[in-house]
Amino acid sequence: MPEPTNKPVRLMALMNQKGGVGKTTTTVNLAAAFAKAGRSTLVVDLDPQAHATLHLGVDPENLRGSMYDVMTDENADIGGIVKQRSKNLAVLPAETSLAGVEGELANAPDKQRRLERALAKLGERYEFVLLDCPPSLGLLTVNGLTCAREVLIPMQAHFLALQGVGKLLETVKLVSQGVNPRLKVTGVVLCMHDAASTHTREVVADLDQFFEEARKGDAPWKFARVLRPAVRRNIKLAECPSFGKTIFEYAPLATGAEDYAALGDVLLKEWDQMLAKRSQSQVAPNVVVVPTPVASRVGG
């Protein structure tokens, strides 16, 4: 496994209660973009469907430990369960038995902090930790939001998806008011994007306006925005999971690879700028911090 980095850990939860919007695709390929840039990155698969695990070429049927063990056994060796997928990229795999966790932990004390305590055992081994939350708002997603510092919302620019974002943000607000006051929304990742559609452009404009208005308040999405570039619709992104490969391995010249590399670059630059400012102001080295995008980036 990678050696500790002595840097803050960027904990990002990717969530959307609607399935099929590009959440797992974004989790895996954004993580791969970070790893490709030389940053130690861990994908945490919180979905019993184990799609992120499969996407990274790990067979859920042949595991000697999984996210199920991490959640149900506080003495589980999380470091031994993590699978090193490639240089700088690892996965904490899931399997279908994870679906039973909610029932098994129904009466467990502090059940919403199981994942937070488990990841703490890894220390600073990974600079980036991306949590692939299931398409529901149950205990597994709450565990993800409890330990995360920021939320990314992958979605398609459709009217019904836009309506669902409001409910999702309210869930984030409830968690931030309760178990995790540090939780913030970084923004929306547009997936399967068709910029030529009038409807798409209208939905994106509505999102931009919503986030701009939010700057006047103090909600967890006060500094959120629509992230650019959008990820264009690309069949290669749909094909690569069946080969257990990231888009950079399967079709490195595809538009999907281009878009996720560019999106990763935007997030990396913001993160590095934050680290530089933190270093200049001599903030304590072990503080976990989240970069705050400036308002001028909205709509850009």
Helices and strands as residue ranges (DSSP letters): E 10-14, H 23-36, E 41-45, H 51-55, G 60-62, H 67-72, H 78-81, E 83-86, E 89-92, G 96-100, H 101-104, G 111-113, H 114-120, E 128-132, H 139-147, E 150-155, H 159-177, E 184-190, H 198-214, E 225-227, H 235-239, G 240-243, H 247-250, H 255-280, G 295-297
